[in-house]
């Protein structure tokens, strides 16, 4: 026994086994220690290892380590079979506390640790509490609660309200009342709820507890908490699965029916009932094997035999009479021995799908019809250009059967050699950038015909974004190219026509001056003058030159043409002697006219000129021998034919001139109507023959076209619109002979205002008019003439003006001048045709028109006619 009475007093005051250890040996024990281990003070001092049985190093190593200062003080639990203890004790809990600074004196306590061990290692939480209506207290709770919630067990014992804070918010409504009844009033508890931890997770727990009494009669609460998370989740999975499967069953987008091996329907979903427009209760209990519908009866029989039959087509419900288009599949249900014990039917409403398929088929057929009717050339190739598929339009267009095109490179089949590289390049572009084209290439058919085709290429990719195919879409643009060529020719002709008109206008001014000066010379010369023949020669040359300008204006469609009713047959018959004189020996001329009159609105001279020019071309093609046929007739053109020839639809009268000469190549025929184009040697051909015919046809509202090929002759059609009603043919106009001498008319009382911007023409006209005795005032522009009239110094009787003037034109000048001088008369001179009749601002009875070039005699006659109509001349005189 230690000599220190302080330690004895301490250990004897403890309610558990206690001993004082000094220098590694037990020196003092209390009566609890004696009762537990059977060791008395008389047995002391006692070494620590003498308390144990068995391997001291293994069992009591921790105690010795603490005593030697090698280990920290800690609670140590040791199994009772290693210690001298009474029966019934399984575990002891030792605790060592240092009592002095010298590390030589320690307090050793030991107590029964059976409950601690059990509650520490059991997978449940054990707790005890004292019920109180105001302040209940948890006296003990297993350490496992810390693992569940993250809150140490000691905090629960200090503050019971922590338990309420850990309840899942969704479970508080039913959990709080039970916990409060248990802790505050001692009522039994049996509840399952979720406990949360500090990390926000939760576990499902089941709490069971009751009120107990000790032997001394003290009441305490005892309970156990079980982790039921796995069981709860399994229950929830089962419940959720049942709900989910039932939800799927009821809301599946297809009908599901279940029947036993006798064919009685035991279950079906709402979709199936709604599909047949009956109640679900009407289907359940129905025996499908006794159905009058052979489709249903046959499907169930086959399924119960272990087959998996399928059906798609129309179906009539036996109960409701509903007509449907369905897809049905039977699925046999087998037991563990493989016997079919039931059947499931899966039925889908295919009406919408059927309608969609029909719509897609209709759209596909529609698109196919468009492709076929639009004559689109379609070919599908792989990424290397090998043909996989073509449409029949392409096959028919190229004259090659479809099987012969498959598996051949597209450029080797019908693309011309010179365009193959361009097509291969377009294929590379389409493969790299999804699209290429349009690209125009020449394609050759099996019959040798050349087509111009505009191709557009587009690539198609598969799910891996690799090139699956190249689609070639082609449009035959041969006709478009031909029309574009015609348009270019027409534009060229229009440009040349404008040029020719401008040249003719300027040339007319020069001819006016030449002819006027010749007439002035002849007026001043005696008839016996030997130079008069030279002047007449100059005059005749100018008249021939004027005929050339007329042809140029005819070609440019600006020549003044007077159209009147003509019989085309009559013109051809009347011109036959003239035509025969043109034909040399060795060439036969045949003329055949239509049986009935061919009335047209035209100009006889122009039509005859066109016929002569065409025959002249035929004579050159015959080269001294052959045949020329001239015939007339009627030809009607359809819309497509008229569009091709750029004409209006309707009946046309024609003059057809055929020869069996050498014909023309395609290139020559395309340029035949171009001005100044000729196939003759340099300096021989003028190149105005057929171009003049082209201009005449347009002026008559018609068309000229030809058919020709090398070695097969040429046929030329001159087409003029036919007049539906018969016309009374007017007598031919008499041609007036111009006689020029020195006996001229005199106009002494006439004051003339002459407006002409060309100096030579102005001086010639002024000199001639003054020679006739008239008083002439000249102006260069219309503005200058109006200024003269405004001043009032001059009061002219006659205003002679050119139509084309810089600034205000001659027609506008006349309108303004007549407004200022009500009695003023006017003469307009121009190389272009002029429409005066119908212009409400001009009085046609006071105005005349003179076409350039004109002679001075024409000028005198025109003035005299105008003056007589206005009663300026009292005596008519000789015209």
C-alpha positions, 0 to 999 in steps of 0.5 A, spaced: 500 500 500 502 506 498 504 511 503 500 517 500 493 517 503 491 522 498 491 516 492 487 511 497 482 516 498 481 518 491 480 510 488 476 509 494 471 514 492 470 511 485 464 507 483 469 502 479 475 498 480 481 502 481 488 502 482 494 506 483 500 504 479 507 506 481 514 504 478 510 499 474 507 495 479 500 496 482 501 499 489 494 500 492 487 498 490 479 499 492 474 494 494 471 494 486 478 492 484 478 487 489 471 484 487 473 484 480 480 481 480 480 477 486 486 481 488 487 484 496 492 489 498 495 484 502 497 481 495 500 488 493 505 490 490 503 486 484 506 487 477 501 488 471 503 482 467 500 478 473 493 480 472 493 477 465 493 470 462 496 468 456 501 473 452 502 479 455 506 482 450 500 481 445 494 483 450 497 488 455 502 491 450 498 497 450 498 498 458 505 497 458 507 502 453 503 507 456 506 506 463 513 506 460 511 513 456 511 510 449 504 511 448 499 516 449 493 515 454 487 511 451 482 507 453 483 500 451 478 494 451 481 487 452 477 481 452 476 477 458 479 471 457 485 474 457 484 477 464 482 474 471 475 476 471 469 473 474 464 469 469 459 473 465 464 478 463 466 478 456 470 485 455 473 490 460 475 497 458 482 500 461 483 507 462 490 510 465 491 517 467 498 520 469 497 523 476 504 526 477 509 530 473 514 524 474 511 519 470 511 514 475 504 514 478 498 512 474 491 511 476 488 505 473 481 504 472 477 498 469 470 497 468 465 492 464 465 494 457 460 489 454 455 494 452 460 499 449 463 493 445 456 490 443 453 497 441 460 499 437 460 494 433 453 492 432 450 495 425 445 498 429 444 504 433 442 503 441 440 509 445 437 510 452 434 517 454 430 520 460 423 522 458 421 529 460 415 533 458 420 539 458 427 537 457 428 530 455 435 528 455 439 522 451 443 519 456 447 514 451 447 513 443 452 508 439 458 511 436 455 509 429 450 515 429 457 519 428 458 515 421 451 516 419 450 523 421 457 526 421 455 529 428 459 526 434 455 522 439 456 526 445 453 532 442 446 528 442 447 527 449 448 534 450 442 537 446 437 532 444 434 537 439 440 536 434 436 529 432 430 534 430 434 538 425 437 532 422 430 529 419 429 530 412 425 536 410 420 532 406 419 527 413 418 532 418 410 532 418 409 525 420 416 524 424 416 530 429 409 527 432 412 520 434 419 523 436 416 528 441 411 523 444 417 518 445 422 523 448 417 528 452 411 523 454 415 516 453 410 513 448 412 507 444 415 509 437 415 505 430 417 510 425 421 510 418 424 516 416 430 519 412 436 522 416 441 527 413 448 528 414 453 534 414 454 533 406 447 533 404 446 526 403 441 521 407 440 514 409 433 511 411 432 509 418 427 505 422 426 507 429 423 502 435 423 504 442 419 503 448 419 505 456 423 501 461 424 500 468 430 499 472 430 494 478 430 500 483 424 502 479 427 508 475 424 509 468 428 510 462 427 510 454 431 504 450 431 504 443 434 501 437 435 505 430 436 500 424 439 503 417 434 500 412 436 504 406 437 498 402 431 495 403 427 502 402 430 503 396 429 496 394 422 497 396 421 504 392 425 500 386 419 495 386 414 500 387 417 505 382 418 499 377 410 497 378 408 504 377 413 505 371 411 498 367 404 500 368 405 507 366 408 504 360 403 499 359 397 504 359 401 509 355 405 505 350 404 508 343 401 501 341 396 497 343 398 491 348 393 485 349 395 479 353 391 472 353 392 465 356 393 459 353 385 458 352 385 465 348 381 469 353 384 476 353 386 477 361 389 484 360 390 490 355 392 497 355 387 503 354 391 504 347 388 498 344 381 499 347 381 506 344 384 504 337 378 499 336 373 505 340 371 500 345 371 500 353 377 496 356 372 492 360 369 489 353 376 486 351 378 483 357 374 476 358 373 476 350 376 469 347 380 471 341 380 464 339 372 464 338 372 471 334 369 471 327 374 475 324 379 470 321 385 475 322 385 475 329 383 468 330 389 466 325 394 470 329 392 468 336 392 460 334 399 461 331 402 465 337 399 460 341 403 454 337 409 458 338 410 462 332 411 469 332 406 472 326 406 478 323 400 482 319 399 489 316 393 491 312 386 493 313 382 490 319 375 491 321 373 491 329 368 485 331 365 489 336 365 496 334 365 495 327 371 500 326 375 500 320 383 500 321 389 499 317 394 496 322 400 492 324 400 486 328 405 482 331 404 476 336 409 474 341 409 467 345 410 467 352 413 460 354 415 457 361 421 454 364 420 448 360 419 452 353 411 451 353 407 456 350 403 458 356 400 465 354 400 470 348 402 477 347 399 481 341 402 488 339 398 492 335 399 499 332 395 504 328 398 504 321 393 509 318 397 515 319 403 512 317 399 509 311 397 516 309 404 518 310 407 513 305 401 514 300 403 522 300 410 520 300 409 516 294 404 521 291 410 526 292 415 521 289 411 520 283 410 528 282 417 529 283 419 524 278 413 526 273 416 533 274 423 531 272 421 526 266 416 532 263 421 537 264 426 533 260 432 534 266 438 529 264 439 526 271 445 521 273 448 519 279 455 517 280 460 515 285 466 519 287 470 517 281 465 519 276 462 512 275 455 512 273 451 508 278 444 510 276 441 515 270 433 517 268 430 514 262 430 522 259 438 521 259 438 515 256 433 516 251 436 523 249 443 520 248 440 514 245 444 509 249 440 504 253 440 505 261 444 498 262 450 500 257 451 506 261 452 503 268 459 502 271 462 507 266 465 513 267 460 519 265 465 523 261 467 517 257 460 515 255 457 522 251 462 528 253 466 530 248 473 529 248 475 537 249 470 538 255 472 531 259 477 535 263 473 540 265 467 535 267 473 532 271 475 538 274 467 540 276 467 533 279 473 534 284 470 541 286 463 538 287 467 533 292 470 538 296 465 544 296 459 540 295 457 543 289 459 545 282 457 548 276 453 550 272 458 548 267 456 547 259 459 542 255 458 539 249 455 532 249 454 527 243 449 522 242 450 515 239 447 518 233 452 523 232 448 529 234 451 534 238 448 537 244 449 543 249 448 541 256 449 545 262 451 540 268 450 542 275 453 537 280 452 536 287 455 531 292 451 527 297 454 525 304 453 519 308 452 519 316 460 519 316 460 525 312 464 521 306 462 522 299 456 517 298 454 519 291 455 525 286 448 527 282 449 530 275 443 534 273 443 537 266 439 541 262 439 541 254 441 548 252 442 547 245 436 551 243 437 556 248 444 557 245 441 557 238 436 563 240 442 566 243 446 566 237 440 569 233 439 574 238 446 576 237 445 576 230 439 580 231 442 585 235 448 586 230 443 587 225 440 592 229 446 596 230 448 595 223 442 598 221 442 604 225 449 605 222 446 604 215 441 609 217 445 614 220 450 613 214 444 614 209 442 620 212 448 624 212 449 621 205 442 624 203 445 631 205 451 630 200 446 628 195 442 634 196 447 639 195 450 635 189 443 634 185 441 642 187 448 644 184 447 640 178 440 643 177 442 650 178 447 649 173 442 647 168 438 653 170 443 657 168 446 654 162 443 654 154 440 647 152 446 647 146 451 648 151 456 642 150 457 641 158 450 640 159 451 632 158 457 632 163 452 636 168 447 630 167 452 625 168 453 628 175 446 628 176 445 621 174 450 618 178 447 622 184 440 619 182 444 612 183 447 614 189 440 616 192 438 609 190 443 606 194 441 610 200 434 608 199 437 600 200 440 602 206 434 605 209 430 599 207 435 595 211 435 599 217 427 599 217 427 607 216 425 607 209 419 611 208 414 605 205 407 605 203 403 599 204 397 597 200 393 591 198 397 586 194 396 580 191 402 576 192 400 571 186 400 577 181 406 580 183 410 573 181 406 572 175 407 580 173 415 579 174 416 573 170 418 576 164 423 580 168 426 574 172 426 570 166 431 575 163 435 574 169 436 567 168 442 565 163 442 559 159 443 552 162 438 554 168 431 552 168 426 557 172 419 554 174 414 558 177 408 556 180 403 560 184 397 558 189 390 557 187 387 562 190 389 570 191 394 571 197 392 578 199 398 582 203 399 589 205 406 590 202 410 594 197 410 592 190 417 594 189 420 592 195 417 585 194 420 584 187 427 587 190 427 581 195 425 576 190 430 578 185 436 578 190 434 571 192 434 569 185 441 572 184 444 568 190 441 562 187 444 563 180 451 564 184 450 557 187 448 553 181 454 555 177 451 555 170 447 549 171 441 547 175 434 549 177 430 554 180 423 554 183 419 560 185 412 558 188 407 561 192 402 559 198 400 559 205 403 557 211 400 557 218 405 556 224 404 553 231 406 557 237 412 553 238 414 554 231 413 561 231 417 562 238 422 558 234 422 563 228 421 569 233 414 570 229 407 572 231 402 566 230 397 566 224 397 565 217 402 567 212 403 568 205 410 566 202 414 566 196 419 560 196 425 560 192 428 553 191 435 551 188 439 545 187 445 548 187 451 547 192 448 549 198 451 552 204 454 550 211 452 551 218 457 557 219 455 560 212 448 559 213 448 563 220 451 569 217 448 569 211 443 575 212 449 579 215 450 585 212 457 585 207 458 578 209 460 574 202 463 568 200 465 571 194 473 573 192 475 579 195 472 585 191 467 581 188 461 581 192 457 587 196 454 583 201 448 587 201 443 582 197 440 577 203 441 583 208 436 587 204 431 581 204 432 581 211 430 588 212 424 588 207 421 582 210 421 586 217 418 592 214 413 588 211 411 585 218 414 578 216 420 574 216 425 571 211 428 564 213 432 559 209 433 551 209 440 549 206 445 544 207 452 542 203 450 539 196 443 539 197 441 546 195 437 552 198 430 554 200 429 561 202 422 563 204 419 570 204 413 570 209 408 576 209 402 576 214 396 574 210 390 579 210 383 575 212 379 579 208 379 581 200 381 587 198 380 592 192 387 593 189 388 600 188 391 602 181 399 603 181 401 609 182 404 613 176 411 615 176 413 622 175 419 624 170 423 629 173 425 635 167 429 640 169 431 646 164 432 653 165 424 655 165 423 655 172 417 658 176 417 664 179 415 666 187 416 673 187 411 674 193 413 668 197 417 669 203 420 663 206 424 661 212 429 656 211 431 652 217 437 647 215 443 645 220 447 642 214 451 648 210 451 645 203 444 643 203 442 650 206 446 654 201 443 650 195 436 650 197 437 658 199 440 659 192 435 655 188 429 659 192 432 666 191 433 664 183 425 663 183 424 670 186 422 668 193 425 672 199 429 667 203 431 668 210 435 662 213 436 659 220 441 654 223 437 651 229 429 651 231 431 656 236 434 661 232 428 661 227 423 662 233 427 668 235 426 671 228 419 670 228 418 673 235 422 679 233 417 680 228 421 683 223 420 677 218 413 675 216 414 668 212 408 665 208 412 658 208 417 655 213 421 649 210 425 645 215 429 639 216 426 634 221 433 632 224 436 639 228 440 640 233 436 641 239 429 642 238 427 638 232 423 640 225 416 637 227 416 641 234 419 647 231 412 647 226 408 646 232 411 653 235 411 657 229 404 655 227 402 657 234 405 664 233 403 665 225 396 662 224 397 663 216 404 659 216 405 653 211 410 648 212 414 643 209 418 638 212 424 635 209 428 628 211 431 622 209 426 618 214 419 617 214 414 622 217 407 621 220 403 627 220 396 625 219 393 623 226 398 628 229 392 633 232 397 639 234 399 639 226 394 641 221 396 636 215 392 641 210 398 646 211 404 641 211 407 637 206 413 632 206 419 632 202 424 625 202 431 626 201 434 626 196 429 630 192 430 634 186 429 642 185 423 640 181 420 636 186 421 642 191 417 647 186 412 642 185 411 641 192 411 648 193 406 649 188 401 644 190 401 647 197 400 654 195 394 652 191 391 648 197 391 655 201 389 659 195 395 663 194 396 661 186 390 664 183 391 660 176 393 652 177 398 652 171 401 646 169 404 641 173 
